[in-house]
Each structure stands twice: as C-alpha cells, then as structure tokens.
Amino acid sequence: MMDKDIITVTSPLLPDLEDFNAMLREIWNSKWITNNGSFHKRFEQALCEYLKVPYISVFTNGTLPLLTALQSMRITGEVITTPYSFVATTHSLWWNGIKPVFVDIDPATGGIDPDKIEAAITPQTTAIMPVHVYGKPCRTREIQDIADKYGLRVIYDAAHAFGIEVDGKSILTEGDLSTLSFHATKVFNTIEGGALVMHDAETKQRIDHLKNFGFVSETDVVAPGINGKMDEVRAAFGLLNLEQVDAAIEARHQVAIRYREALRPVEGITFWDDMPGVRHNYSYFPIFVDATTYGMTRDQLYFKMREHGVLGRRYFYPLISDFSTYRGLPSARRENLPQATRMAESVICLPMHHELTDADIERILNCIVR
Ligand SMILES: *Cc1c(COP(=O)(O)O)cnc(C)c1O
C-alpha cells in the first residue's frame, strides 16, 4: 500500500497560507510573540462569540486547562470520573494528587452514568469530572443535581465538545468549569492548544493568573501557578481557523449522512443518530461491532480495514482503567465497569474529516458493508 492511498482517521484543518503569512507579518512587526498579546486577546474574544460563552482563557494545550481547573478550585481527595476517555482526563487528577474513582458509563451517550455516581461518593469525594465523549452531551441535569445534593464541584472535560449546543445553549456553560482541546486531531485546532470556559470575570482572572505562574503583578505571586500561556502565532492560526470551522463541520456532517445511510441496514453494526435539539460537531464517527450478528469481531474488522489502507481508530480502547498505571485502583475492576468495557471492546471510529472524498467514503464503506 502506497502512502498516498492511505485514508487517515483525521486530517487537520489548516488556514490559508497567504492569510496566515499576513498575520505573521503583523506579529513580526510588533515583536510581541507571547504573554497576552493582541492576537491572544482577539482570539479569546472571537471564541466567546463563536461558542456563546461568557468567559474563556486559552492555553497552550488541552491538558493544562484540566490541571489548572482542578488547582483553581482546590480540588483534593477523590474525584469521580469516567474510564471511557483519553488518558489525560485521569492524568490531570493524578498530577494534582487526587485519587480517581471510575464510574461506569451510560451506553446511550458514552458519558458517565448518573445513576451510578451516588454509590461511588465517599466523605473524600470533592468533585465529578465527566467527559462529553465524541461531543455527545452528558446527562448534565442529573449530574448537577447530584453535585448540588452532595456539595461537589463539576469540571467537564469538554475536549470533544467544541461548538456543541443544546437547544441553542452552549454545553460548555454546564458545571463549574469546562475544558477544551485545540489539538491538531480535534475538529477545531491551533496545532496544539486548549481553553477553559468559566462563568464569571473573577474566575477568569484567577485562571489567567494561574496560567502565568501565579503572577498578579510585577512583584507578587499569589498562588503556585504554571506556564499555560498560548503564544501569538497559534492565536493567529486559531483566529483564521475559526472563520472556516463551520464549513468543516458541515463537510463532516455530510460524511456522517453518507455513513449512516450505508450502515443502517448492516446487521451487527450500530451507531448514533443526531440527538434532537443538539448542534453536533461530527468530531468522530464511532461504530459498534456486535461480533455474533456481524460475523466478524471488532478487531477482525479493524485489521481488515487496515489491510485496505483505511485507518480507523479503536477510540477508546483500552479503557483508562485498564492501563497498567491505573489498573491497581479498586474502582478499575472490570466488574465495576461492564458498559465501558463492552463499548471499548466493540468500537471503531471511522475516518472523519472535512477532506474525505466520495471515493474515500466508498472505499471505507466497502470494507464494512457486505
Ligand atoms: C485531546 C484530549 C485531551 C487532551 O488534549 P491535548 O490538547 O492533547 O492536551 C483531554 N481529554 C480528552 C477527552 C481529549 O480527547
């Protein structure tokens, strides 16, 4: 298989090089290349408008907002979270000296199952960290009710939830804080990057201080902060990508329509339809393989696709709780996580990006439809 024949799972959204060059010229002329420059400010402003959120603080990647969110709320002890995510979710707890407590998922959303949260609460529990996995909204109302009842914080890892709205309202305003990732593989990217979304100006200021080492003035540091700042070059890149992200999302939507049409009649393959009232971002297209009715296991299909140069991904497999580093935790036992285990063992994310051609889609579907 030649490289050019390979269909990758994703492809980064890139700004027009001429447009980017014009912005680089501006940055070069100003000689202000990082530390809250004008592009950083413009980017935050533009993101607030696009995402319909009141306050945002952009970061140099999507993991630092998770670490900083936990620090800013002084979260300690135990935090209830999902094993069905990218490892950074759990890592952020560990790096804050917090014990992760895994709770099973709701197979209807892929997110944490609110019905299982209460049983996992102990006197050490201080917060819940759910994930809107694949950009599918968690059952946020029920999660908030539990948090209110037990006095817990809710920090959403919303790395996949760029632009997701429920009944016209951004999902990023749920909970106390939400984090985003603008990594190259995400639906909206700044090469590397991320953000924290918050409700009020005081929290934004506190987080802006924390991402700049805790400096509040030239001569005082009020908290043990970190360096999480986004530079001017990537803020400019983000401003340009923001102008074309709607077109990219619409192109992905068209791919999803084609996939659903072709896969609906296939026995043993299931997938999710759009949810009523939700603006989706089509960041991923997960399918679930039932080996008995499909006649092939997930891994057999996955490797067959690879043989045909179609690089799907087994997101999320293995579960975070199955990695050697977390396997020893009491909540990591598979009996505790049957739905997450099932989903991890049956999922393949099909290639999904704005540049897939009709021929690509046909080749992908030819591997699956029989
Ligand atoms: C991508 C991702 C992150 C981390 O983002 P980076 O920008 O790669 O640091 C965190 N959580 C989830 C669920 C992700 O998919």
The ligand as an ORCA input file, in Angstrom:
! r2SCAN-3c Opt
* xyz 0 1
  C      -7.402     15.530     23.274
  C      -7.973     15.298     24.643
  C      -7.403     15.849     25.803
  C      -6.051     16.498     25.838
  O      -5.843     17.485     24.978
  P      -4.371     17.882     24.472
  O      -4.669     19.150     23.750
  O      -3.907     16.794     23.560
  O      -3.501     18.070     25.651
  C      -8.057     15.693     27.004
  N      -9.192     14.997     27.097
  C      -9.757     14.407     26.014
  C     -11.034     13.658     26.183
  C      -9.151     14.520     24.762
  O      -9.686     13.895     23.705
*
